[in-house]
């Protein structure tokens, strides 16, 4: 009876046209998701922003994770990198002492206050923690904001933002009040992935989606 139930679930999943996707940084994927839905309206993309604890739990319940490859801390995953390694940027207010800088070393940030997105994008806080740790220090202070208040904090010179060039292109419209500086980081450059559990049973729709994702980002 157990085998019969398992086989029925597998058959049902094979004909399922809904793809369940876990995300930590949703805005990065908006353009691709929109283009995919226009081309394949019969396939439904059901995306959810999850915490890093959910991502690395034993009961991960999604078909795919799309996000920063460094966020996966557990074994048992198949991971495909999407696009290139990202360049790390430091964003500061025009009022900040570093506003005239073009490059900066990570260890120069030991006394800075960092602005992250908290639960709106859990990978931003993790990124700050991991990058600082890679260079031997802990963040002095972190302000957890959201997509709107982060910009306000930044413009008011309450702190600085660590972000990738990809994240900057998706999250910010530069109105001249924010200055971006290239971070000389060789230890913790981010990269985007699509990943799935090794024991996942994928539907035909999932297999189609995966092939399209890999082909799309191969040319980006």
N, C-alpha and C positions, 0 to 999 in steps of 0.2 A: 504493500500500500504506500509506503514511503517513497519507493522508486516511482510509482505511478504518479504521485503528487508532484514529485520533482520533474518528471518528464512533461507533465501538463503545464507546469510553470514555465519550463523552457520553451515549449511550443507557443504559449501565450506571449512570452517576451520576444520571440522571434518575429511575431507579427505586430508588435507594438510600434506605433509611429511617433511616440513621444520620447524625446531624448532629454534625460535629466543631467544637468551640468552644474557642478559646484564651482563657485568663483570666490576669489578674495578681492579682486580689483575689477569690478564690473565694467567701468567705462572703457577699458582697453579694448573690449570685444564688441562694442555696440555696432560699429560699422560692418564688421563681418557678419554678425548675427542678422542685421537688417538685410544685407545682400543675400544671405542664405535663405531667409524666409521668403523674399520676393521670388527667388528662383525655385524654391521647393515648398510651396504653401501646404502641401499634404503632410509635411513633417513638422511637428511642434517642438520648439525648443523651450524647455522649462528650466530656467536658470535661477540659482539661489546663492546669495552671499552667505558663506559659512565662516565659522571661526577656525583657527588653526588646530584647536583641540578636536573639532569635528572632522577636519581633514585627516588627521592622524589617528583617529579612533579605529577600533577593530570592526565597527559596524558601519563603515562608510557605505551609504545607500544610493550613490549616484552612478550614472554610467561613466561620466568623465569628470576629471578636474582640469580646469584651464587656469593657469596662473604661474607665478614665479616658482621655478623648479626647486629653489632653496627651501620653500615652505614644506616640502615633503620630507619628513624625518624618519619614516618607517620603511622597512623592506616590503617586498611583495607587490611592487608597482612596476608597470611598464611605462616608460617615460619617453616622449618624443619632443625634442626641442623645436620651437617655432620661432623662426627669425634669428636675428643676430644677438650676440652679447650686447647688453645695454651699457651706455655710458652713464656714470653717476654724476648728478648735478647737485649743487648747493644753491638754494634760492634764498635771497636775503632782501630786505627792504633797501630802498635807496638811501635810507638813513643809517644803515649799518656800516661799521668801520671797514668791512670787507667789500663794500659796494663797488670799489674800483678794481677789484681783483679779477683776473681771468682764470687762474687756476689756484687750487688750494690742496694741501695735504690733509689726510683724515686726522692725524694727531694734532692738528691746529684747532680742532673743534672740541677739545676736552672741556672747555668751560662754557660751551654754548647751551642754550635751551632749545630743544627740538620740538617742532610742532608735527604731530601725526594725526591720523584720521580715526583713531579709536576703533569702535565697532563698525563704522561705515566702511572701513577697508583695513581689516586686521593685519594685513601683510606690511603696512607702512610702519607700525610700531615694531614689529619683528625685524624689519629691515634695519632700522636705526640701532636696535639692540645688537644684532649680529655684526653689523659693520663696525661699530665701536669696539665690540669684543674682539674682533679680528685684529684690531690695532692696539689692544691691551688696556682699554679703559671702559668705564661704564658712563652712560649719559648722565650729566649732572642733573638735568631736569627735563621732563617731557610734558608738554601740554597736549592733551587729547581733545581734538576738535572734530568738526565734520567738514564736508566739502565746502560749505559756505563760510563758516567761522575760521577755517584755516587761512583763507585769503585775508580776512580781516586782521587776524593775529599777525600775519606776515607783514602786511602793509604798515601796521602799527609798531613794527619792530619789537614784538614780544618774543620772538625767537626765529629760528631758521628752519628750513625744510630740506630734507634729503629726499631726492626723487631721481628716477631714471629719465633719460631723454625721451623714452617712449611715454612714460607717465606724464611728463611735462606737456608733451604734444597733445595729450588727450584731456588733461585736467585744467590747463591754464590758457587764458587769453591774455597775452602780455600787453598791458596798457601803459607801460613805461614806468610803473611804480615798483616793479620787481626786477632785481638783477640776478642773473644766473651765472654760476661759476662752475667750471669743470673740476671735479674731484679726482685727484690722482690716486685712484683705487685699483690695485692689482690683485686683491685677495677675495673680494666679494661682489663681483659684477653680476647683476641679475640677468636672468634669461627666462623667457616665457615658454611654457610647455602645454601639451595636452597629455594627460596621464590617466591610467585606469588600473584597477586592481587586476592582478594576474589571474584571479579566479572568476573574473566577470564573464557573464554570458551576454553577448551583444546581439541585438536585433539586426535585421537587414538595414533598417534605417540608421542605426548606430554605425554600422560598417560603412555605409555610404557617406555619412557625415564625417567620419574620420578621414576617409580618402580625400574628401573635398577640403577639409582643414589643412591637411598636410600639403596638398597641391597649392592651395591659396598662399600659405606662408612660405613655401619654398621660393616664391618669386618676390617676396617682400624685402 
